[in-house]
């Protein structure tokens, strides 16, 4: 967590092409994905129990804002 007051989580990861979701404490009981039926990459609404988010391969700075329920993938230089 990078900003406790605003419920913002951030990390940098290399992702393979595929899909991702955000989950809480290594459990799928609380998870956030994209809005149903909408293409939301590299940014969009973090929907509770939402669809998998399609991603392109690459290194990303990833931000999840659980106050505003948004996410953003910013591609970085490899």
GISULFEN-V281863 format. One line per field, one symbol per residue. phi: phi as a letter, one per 40 degrees, with the letter a starting at -180 (. if undefined). psi: psi as a letter, one per 30 degrees, with the letter a starting at -180 (. if undefined). burial: 1 if it has 9 or more other C-alpha atoms within 8 Angstrom, else 0. A space follows every 10 residues. Layout:
BEGIN
phi: ???
psi: ???
burial: ???
END
This chain:
BEGIN
phi: .cacdbfbba abacbccibb abbbffbccb abbccdgbcb bcaicccdfc ccccbccicb cbbbbcccfb aabbcbcc
psi: kfjeeghkkk lklkklkbll lklkhglgej lkalkkgkji kglakjkkga lkjkllklkk kkkkjgefhl lkjjklk.
burial: 0000001111 0000101001 1011000001 1111100001 1011111001 1111101111 1111110011 11100000
END
